[in-house]
Amino acid sequence: MTQTLELEIKALRALQDRLERQNLEPSDWQTLFVVIKDMTDRAEIRFANRLAKLLEKLAEQENRGEADDAQKGKPEDAPADHDTEANPNSPQPDPPNPQPIDKPRGSGHGRNGSSAFTNATHFYHVLLTGIIGSICAVCKVGTMQRYRDKTVIRIVGQPLFAAELHHCQQARCKICGKIAQAEIPTEVMERIGSSYINYNWSACAMLAVMHYFAGLPFKRLESLHKGWGIPFADANQWNAMNEADSLLLPLFRALEKYGIINGQTLRIDDTGSEVIEIQKSINREIKAHESVGKNIKDIRTGINATGVYIEADEEVIVLYYTGRHHAGEIFAQMLDQRRRAQSDSLIKVTDAASKNFGAAEDGLIEAVCNAHAMLNFRDIKDKYPDEYAVAGGVYKKVFDFDDIAKANNMTPMERLDFHKKNSLPLMKSLKEMCEDKLKSKLVDPRSALWKPLTFIINQWPRLVKFCEIPGVPLDTNLVEQTLIIPVRYLAASFNYQTINGAEVGDRFMSLIVTALKNEAEPVSYLTYCLQNHVDLAKNPEKYLPWVCRDFIKHVETNPPKTG
């Protein structure tokens, strides 16, 4: 039988506060008894363990001394105990039974220990008084001593959002109609919404993460929560996001400015998007040109979501831009801001699309993605297996070398020397193969092999920048991985309705993904920023993820005292 005592962090802190004020409640004595008894039992166990180890060592020393004395007393011609060949007729001892060895689990065993659940509520279940220290009920000899606690992890399902109904008593004057209302705690009214229904900062943060990062449409969230008895209309969800975006706009601007000015390497790429308002504008332009007989080929019909992955000193900034543009135009705007700020040199890595390259700029180092070069050969591997085998072998080793450099935490200069020694000869052999194929004139320009061969030759100076300049990345894989966020959003919601809606989505995605890249939990981060939106508007640089990350963790583990 056990006695259950539920202790939460907040309850313990409240008890601590009452102890400081010397104002204990009757129920506190049981809690204090359990805590102190727990400490006493642990101390007794530590003492018993130390005593047992000491006695064990003394016994080993005594046995070792007896064995030495026995060995000294044997005749000189007697075989040693371990010399089995000296007396082959002597009975041999039975081999010991092999014991199973507990092999350590690999990193992919799929289980998490209790320490991984950093945001869980703790419940302590204690034995009844008198069990520890009593005689064992089974053997009737041993004494029950404190043993290590068993931790059971219980995962509980719950809605994404919880609701509170605050009932305020009111009184009304029959003569003048004056109404008096009970006071509501200040924190209840710190929110987005109206005086009748409002959305706490944490609800807005959770909604932003579930909608813009997880890709759950507003309508789907409405249907889910209606079934849970907490209706949250999709129109209200959008209003909450739109208002929260207005409060967080200074933070996004500060994040954007920091990345553009302080970035050292920049990867940029596009993926297709859909904005109904922009698409209608494109359709109107097409109809206007057709009505007067103009050529419609000059009308830009593409709508893109551009992802920008920026690495500064130790920070990572991810920015998204959706609209009627391409990556080269977004980068040109960023480069103009860097030029005005007189920033240091910048390394840019893109695919080889001509629209991504502009005029030569001082301090701008342009490189091309080697993964794209490899993919060109992979696309033709069935028709040209020999050429694919050469390119595949080269790039496998080159990327393996880069992994070795990362695993050994090489500095940019050490990585450069390592690639120059190991990767550059391989890259040159690939280039020679491509040149020989083209010089032989056995490859027709209409052949599928023409594109991968000419890609290596035409982009050669940009492909080997990682062997010439410290810190140049091999590929654009990181930015392409971040583009899954807008792709996932459109896969579920199909489109944005308005330009404003797309801009709100871009800003929330930028803040959420940047927080994750800098090890800041996004719901807690956005909640903290919204709670402090007044100060954020004045000092947005104080709320960049890497600046307030550690403070947020401290607040989560040490909530303010109440009582």
C-alpha positions in Angstrom: 0.0 0.0 0.0 1.2 3.5 -0.8 0.3 7.0 0.2 0.0 9.4 -2.7 1.2 13.0 -2.5 1.1 15.2 -5.6 3.8 17.9 -5.6 4.0 20.3 -8.5 6.8 22.9 -8.9 4.3 25.8 -8.3 3.1 24.1 -5.1 6.6 23.6 -3.8 7.5 27.2 -4.5 4.3 28.4 -2.7 5.3 26.2 0.3 8.8 27.8 0.2 7.3 31.2 0.2 5.1 30.4 3.2 8.1 29.0 5.0 10.0 32.3 4.4 7.0 34.2 5.8 6.6 31.6 8.7 3.0 31.2 7.9 2.4 27.5 7.3 -1.0 25.9 6.6 -2.2 22.7 8.3 -1.7 20.7 5.0 2.0 21.8 4.8 3.1 19.6 7.7 2.4 16.4 5.7 4.3 17.8 2.7 7.3 18.7 5.0 7.2 15.3 6.6 7.4 13.5 3.3 10.2 15.8 1.9 12.3 15.5 5.1 11.7 11.8 5.4 12.7 11.4 1.7 16.0 13.2 2.4 16.6 11.1 5.6 16.0 7.9 3.7 18.4 8.9 0.9 21.1 9.8 3.5 20.7 6.4 5.2 21.0 4.6 1.9 24.1 6.5 0.9 25.7 5.7 4.3 24.7 2.0 4.0 26.2 1.8 0.5 29.5 3.4 1.6 29.7 1.0 4.6 28.9 -2.0 2.3 31.7 -1.0 -0.2 34.2 -0.5 2.7 33.4 -4.0 4.1 33.7 -5.5 0.6 37.1 -4.0 0.1 38.3 -5.2 3.5 37.0 -8.7 2.7 38.8 -8.7 -0.7 42.1 -7.6 0.9 41.7 -10.4 3.6 41.0 -13.1 0.9 43.9 -11.8 -1.2 46.3 -12.1 1.8 45.1 -15.7 2.6 45.7 -16.7 -1.1 49.2 -15.3 -1.0 50.0 -17.2 2.2 48.7 -20.4 0.7 50.7 -20.0 -2.5 53.9 -19.4 -0.4 53.3 -22.6 1.5 53.3 -24.9 -1.6 56.3 -27.0 -2.5 58.5 -25.5 -5.1 57.8 -28.3 -7.7 54.0 -28.1 -7.2 52.1 -26.7 -10.2 50.5 -23.4 -9.9 46.7 -23.3 -9.8 46.4 -21.8 -13.3 48.9 -24.2 -14.9 46.5 -26.9 -16.3 49.2 -28.5 -18.5 51.3 -29.5 -15.4 48.7 -32.1 -14.3 46.5 -33.1 -17.2 44.8 -35.8 -15.3 43.5 -33.5 -12.6 39.8 -32.7 -12.8 39.1 -29.5 -14.6 36.7 -26.9 -13.1 33.4 -26.4 -14.9 33.5 -23.3 -17.1 31.4 -20.4 -15.6 28.0 -19.8 -17.1 28.2 -17.0 -19.6 26.2 -13.9 -18.4 24.2 -11.9 -20.8 25.8 -8.5 -21.6 23.6 -5.5 -21.7 24.6 -3.8 -24.9 24.0 -0.1 -25.0 21.1 1.0 -27.2 21.9 2.8 -30.3 20.7 6.3 -31.0 17.7 5.0 -32.9 16.1 2.9 -30.3 13.1 5.2 -30.2 12.8 5.7 -26.5 13.2 8.7 -24.3 14.2 8.7 -20.7 12.3 10.6 -18.0 14.9 13.4 -18.2 13.8 14.2 -21.7 10.3 15.3 -20.4 11.4 18.7 -19.3 7.9 20.2 -19.3 6.1 17.5 -17.4 4.2 17.8 -14.2 5.7 15.6 -11.4 3.6 13.5 -9.0 5.2 11.8 -6.0 3.7 8.6 -4.7 5.2 7.7 -1.3 5.0 4.5 0.8 3.0 4.5 4.0 4.8 5.6 7.1 6.7 2.7 8.8 7.3 0.5 5.7 10.9 1.7 5.3 12.9 0.3 8.2 10.5 -2.5 8.9 11.1 -6.3 8.7 10.5 -7.8 5.2 7.1 -9.5 5.0 8.5 -12.2 2.7 11.8 -13.4 4.2 11.0 -12.2 7.8 14.8 -11.4 8.1 15.9 -8.5 6.0 15.1 -4.9 6.7 13.3 -2.7 4.1 15.6 0.1 3.0 15.1 2.9 0.6 15.5 1.9 -3.0 15.7 3.9 -6.2 12.5 5.4 -7.3 10.6 4.0 -10.2 9.4 6.6 -12.7 6.4 5.9 -14.8 5.9 8.2 -17.8 2.2 8.9 -18.6 1.3 10.7 -21.8 -2.0 12.4 -21.6 -4.0 13.6 -24.6 -5.6 17.1 -24.5 -6.9 19.8 -26.8 -4.5 22.3 -28.3 -6.3 25.1 -26.6 -8.0 25.2 -23.2 -10.8 27.6 -22.2 -11.5 29.5 -19.0 -14.9 31.0 -18.1 -14.5 33.9 -15.6 -17.9 34.6 -14.0 -17.9 38.2 -12.6 -20.6 39.1 -10.2 -22.4 42.4 -11.0 -24.8 44.7 -9.3 -27.0 47.4 -11.0 -28.6 50.5 -9.6 -32.4 50.5 -10.2 -32.4 54.4 -10.4 -29.4 55.4 -12.5 -28.5 52.1 -14.1 -24.9 52.1 -12.7 -23.3 48.7 -12.9 -20.7 47.5 -10.5 -18.6 44.5 -11.5 -16.2 42.2 -9.6 -12.6 42.8 -10.4 -10.9 40.4 -12.8 -7.2 39.6 -12.4 -5.0 41.8 -14.7 -3.4 38.8 -16.4 -6.8 37.6 -17.5 -7.3 40.7 -19.7 -3.8 40.7 -21.1 -4.8 39.3 -24.5 -5.8 39.6 -28.1 -9.5 39.9 -28.6 -12.5 41.7 -27.0 -13.7 42.2 -23.4 -16.0 39.2 -23.8 -13.7 36.7 -25.5 -10.0 37.0 -25.7 -7.0 34.8 -26.6 -4.1 34.5 -24.2 -0.6 35.1 -25.6 0.2 31.4 -25.3 -2.9 30.5 -27.3 -1.8 32.9 -30.1 1.7 31.4 -30.0 0.4 27.9 -30.2 -2.0 28.8 -33.0 0.9 30.3 -35.0 3.0 27.2 -34.7 0.2 24.8 -35.5 -1.0 26.8 -38.5 2.2 28.2 -40.1 4.7 25.5 -39.1 2.6 22.3 -38.7 0.4 23.3 -41.6 -3.0 22.8 -40.0 -5.6 25.0 -41.8 -7.8 27.3 -39.7 -10.9 25.4 -40.8 -9.5 22.1 -39.7 -8.5 23.5 -36.3 -12.0 24.9 -35.9 -13.6 21.5 -36.6 -11.2 19.8 -34.1 -11.9 22.2 -31.3 -15.6 22.2 -31.9 -15.6 18.5 -31.1 -13.6 19.1 -28.0 -16.1 21.7 -26.7 -13.9 24.7 -27.2 -15.1 26.4 -30.4 -12.5 28.6 -32.1 -13.9 30.0 -35.4 -11.5 30.2 -38.3 -12.3 33.9 -38.8 -11.3 34.5 -35.2 -8.1 32.6 -35.6 -7.1 34.8 -38.5 -7.9 38.0 -36.6 -5.8 36.7 -33.7 -2.9 36.0 -36.1 -3.2 39.3 -37.9 -3.2 41.2 -34.6 -0.3 39.2 -33.2 1.7 39.8 -36.4 1.3 43.6 -35.9 2.7 43.3 -32.4 5.6 41.1 -33.6 6.4 43.2 -36.7 9.3 45.1 -35.1 10.9 41.8 -34.1 10.8 40.5 -37.7 12.3 43.7 -38.9 15.1 43.5 -36.4 15.7 39.8 -37.3 15.8 40.7 -41.0 18.2 43.6 -40.5 20.5 41.5 -38.3 20.7 38.7 -40.8 21.2 41.0 -43.8 23.9 43.1 -42.2 25.8 40.4 -40.1 25.4 37.4 -42.4 28.6 35.6 -43.5 27.1 32.9 -45.7 23.8 33.1 -47.5 21.9 30.3 -49.3 18.8 31.3 -51.3 16.3 29.3 -53.4 12.7 29.4 -54.7 9.7 27.2 -54.7 6.3 27.8 -56.3 3.5 29.4 -54.3 -0.1 30.5 -54.8 -1.8 33.8 -53.7 -5.3 34.3 -55.0 -5.1 38.1 -55.0 -1.9 38.1 -57.0 -3.2 35.5 -59.4 -6.3 37.6 -60.1 -4.0 40.6 -60.8 -2.0 38.4 -63.3 -5.2 37.3 -65.0 -6.4 40.9 -65.4 -3.0 41.8 -67.0 -3.3 38.9 -69.4 -6.8 39.9 -70.5 -5.8 43.6 -70.9 -2.9 42.6 -73.2 -5.0 40.2 -75.2 -7.7 42.9 -75.6 -5.3 45.2 -77.4 -3.4 42.5 -79.2 -0.2 42.8 -77.1 2.2 39.8 -76.6 1.6 38.2 -73.2 5.0 36.5 -73.0 6.4 39.5 -71.2 3.9 39.2 -68.3 5.4 37.5 -65.3 3.1 34.8 -64.2 5.2 33.0 -61.6 4.5 33.3 -57.8 7.3 32.1 -55.6 8.1 31.5 -52.0 11.8 32.4 -51.5 13.7 31.0 -48.7 16.9 32.6 -47.3 19.2 30.7 -45.0 21.8 33.0 -43.4 24.6 32.1 -41.1 26.2 34.8 -39.0 28.8 34.2 -36.3 27.0 31.6 -34.2 23.4 32.5 -35.2 21.2 31.2 -38.0 18.5 33.4 -39.5 15.8 31.9 -41.9 13.7 34.4 -43.8 10.7 33.8 -46.2 9.3 36.0 -48.9 6.2 35.1 -51.0 5.2 37.2 -54.0 5.7 37.9 -57.7 9.5 37.8 -57.6 12.4 35.4 -57.8 15.4 34.7 -55.5 17.8 36.9 -57.5 15.6 40.0 -56.9 15.2 39.3 -53.2 19.0 38.9 -52.9 19.6 42.2 -54.8 17.5 44.0 -52.2 19.5 42.5 -49.4 22.8 43.3 -51.1 21.7 46.9 -51.4 21.1 47.1 -47.7 24.5 45.5 -46.9 26.2 47.9 -49.3 24.6 50.9 -47.4 25.6 49.4 -44.1 29.2 48.8 -45.3 29.2 45.2 -44.2 32.0 42.7 -44.7 32.3 40.2 -47.6 29.4 37.7 -48.1 29.4 34.2 -49.4 26.3 33.4 -51.5 25.4 29.9 -52.6 22.5 29.3 -55.1 21.6 26.9 -57.9 23.0 27.8 -61.4 19.9 29.7 -62.7 21.1 32.8 -64.5 18.5 35.0 -62.7 20.3 34.4 -59.5 23.5 36.1 -60.7 23.9 39.8 -61.2 26.8 42.1 -61.9 30.1 41.5 -60.1 30.2 43.1 -56.6 33.1 43.9 -54.4 33.1 41.6 -51.4 30.6 39.2 -52.9 31.7 35.6 -53.3 29.3 33.5 -55.5 29.3 29.7 -55.4 27.0 27.1 -57.0 25.4 24.1 -55.3 27.4 20.9 -55.9 24.4 18.8 -55.0 22.6 20.2 -58.1 25.6 19.1 -60.3 25.3 15.6 -58.9 21.5 15.5 -59.4 22.1 16.3 -63.1 24.1 13.1 -63.5 21.6 11.1 -61.3 18.8 12.0 -63.7 20.5 10.2 -66.5 22.0 7.3 -64.7 19.8 4.7 -66.5 20.9 5.9 -70.0 24.5 6.8 -69.1 25.6 4.6 -66.1 29.3 5.0 -66.7 29.3 8.8 -66.5 27.0 8.6 -63.5 29.3 6.2 -61.8 32.3 8.6 -62.2 30.4 11.6 -61.0 28.7 9.7 -58.2 32.1 8.3 -57.0 33.7 11.7 -57.0 30.8 13.5 -55.1 30.4 10.7 -52.6 34.0 11.2 -51.5 33.8 15.0 -51.6 30.7 15.0 -49.4 32.3 12.4 -47.1 35.4 14.6 -46.7 33.1 17.5 -45.7 31.4 15.4 -43.1 34.8 14.5 -41.7 35.7 18.2 -41.5 32.5 18.9 -39.6 32.9 15.9 -37.3 36.4 17.1 -36.3 35.3 20.7 -35.8 37.8 22.0 -38.3 38.2 25.8 -38.5 37.4 27.3 -41.9 41.1 27.4 -42.8 41.7 23.8 -41.7 38.6 22.7 -43.8 39.9 24.6 -46.8 43.3 22.9 -46.6 41.7 19.6 -46.1 39.4 20.0 -49.2 42.2 21.4 -51.3 44.3 18.3 -50.6 41.6 15.7 -50.8 38.6 17.0 -52.8 40.2 19.3 -55.4 42.0 16.5 -57.3 38.8 14.5 -57.4 36.9 17.5 -58.8 39.6 18.1 -61.4 39.3 14.4 -62.5 35.5 15.0 -63.0 36.1 18.1 -65.0 38.6 16.2 -67.2 36.1 13.5 -67.9 33.5 16.1 -68.9 36.0 18.0 -71.2 37.1 14.7 -72.9 33.4 13.8 -73.6 32.7 17.2 -75.2 36.0 17.5 -77.1 35.4 14.0 -78.7 32.2 15.5 -80.2 30.5 12.2 -79.5 27.8 14.0 -77.3 25.1 15.7 -79.2 23.7 19.0 -77.8 20.3 17.4 -77.8 21.5 14.4 -75.8 20.5 14.1 -72.1 24.2 13.9 -71.3 24.9 17.4 -72.6 23.3 19.2 -69.6 25.3 17.6 -66.8 28.6 17.8 -68.8 28.2 21.5 -69.7 27.0 22.3 -66.1 30.4 21.2 -64.7 32.4 23.1 -67.4 30.4 26.3 -67.3 30.0 26.5 -63.5 33.5 25.2 -62.7 34.9 28.4 -61.0 31.8 28.6 -58.7 31.7 24.8 -58.1 35.2 24.7 -56.6 34.9 27.9 -54.5 34.9 25.7 -51.4 38.5 24.7 -52.3 39.6 28.3 -52.7 37.9 30.4 -50.0 37.4 29.5 -46.3 33.8 28.8 -45.2 32.1 28.3 -48.6 29.4 25.7 -48.3 29.2 22.7 -50.7 25.5 23.0 -51.5 22.2 24.7 -50.9 20.6 21.7 -49.1 19.9 23.7 -45.8 17.8 26.3 -47.5 15.9 23.7 -49.6 15.1 21.8 -46.4 13.6 24.9 -44.9 11.5 25.5 -47.9 9.5 22.4 -46.9 7.6 24.7 -44.4 5.8 26.9 -47.1 5.4 23.8 -49.2 3.7 21.9 -46.4 1.5 24.9 -45.7 0.3 25.1 -49.3 -0.2 21.3 -49.4 -2.8 21.7 -46.7 -4.3 25.2 -47.3 -3.8 25.2 -51.1 -3.2 29.0 -51.2 -3.1 32.4 -49.5 -6.2 34.5 -50.1 -4.5 38.0 -50.0 -1.0 39.5 -50.2 -1.3 40.5 -46.5 -2.1 36.9 -45.6 1.0 35.8 -47.4 3.2 38.4 -45.7 1.8 37.4 -42.2 2.6 33.8 -43.0 6.1 34.7 -44.1 6.9 36.6 -41.0 5.5 33.9 -38.6 7.4 31.1 -40.5 10.6 33.2 -40.3 10.3 33.7 -36.6 9.3 30.1 -35.8 12.0 28.4 -38.0 14.7 30.9 -36.8 13.8 30.1 -33.2 14.1 26.4 -33.8 17.5 26.8 -35.6 18.8 28.7 -32.5 17.4 26.1 -30.0 14.6 28.3 -28.7 11.2 26.5 -28.3 8.9 28.5 -30.6 5.7 28.4 -28.5 7.5 29.7 -25.4 9.5 32.1 -27.4 6.5 33.7 -29.2 4.5 33.8 -25.9 7.4 35.6 -24.2 7.6 38.1 -27.1 3.9 38.8 -27.1 3.8 39.2 -23.3 6.4 41.9 -23.6 5.2 43.5 -26.8 5.3 47.0 -25.4 9.1 46.8 -24.6 9.6 44.7 -27.8 8.3 47.7 -29.9 11.0 49.9 -28.3 13.9 47.4 -28.1 13.3 44.5 -30.6 17.0 43.5 -30.7 16.6 42.3 -27.0 14.1 39.7 -28.2 16.1 38.0 -31.0 16.0 34.2 -30.3 19.6 33.8 -29.3 19.5 36.8 -27.0 16.5 35.8 -24.8 16.7 32.0 -25.3 18.5 31.2 -22.0 16.2 33.6 -20.1 13.1 31.8 -21.4 14.5 28.5 -20.3 15.1 29.9 -16.8 11.5 31.2 -16.6 10.1 27.9 -17.7 12.0 26.0 -15.0 11.7 28.7 -12.3 8.2 30.3 -12.6 7.5 33.4 -10.5 6.4 32.8 -6.9 2.8 33.1 -6.1 1.0 33.4 -2.8 
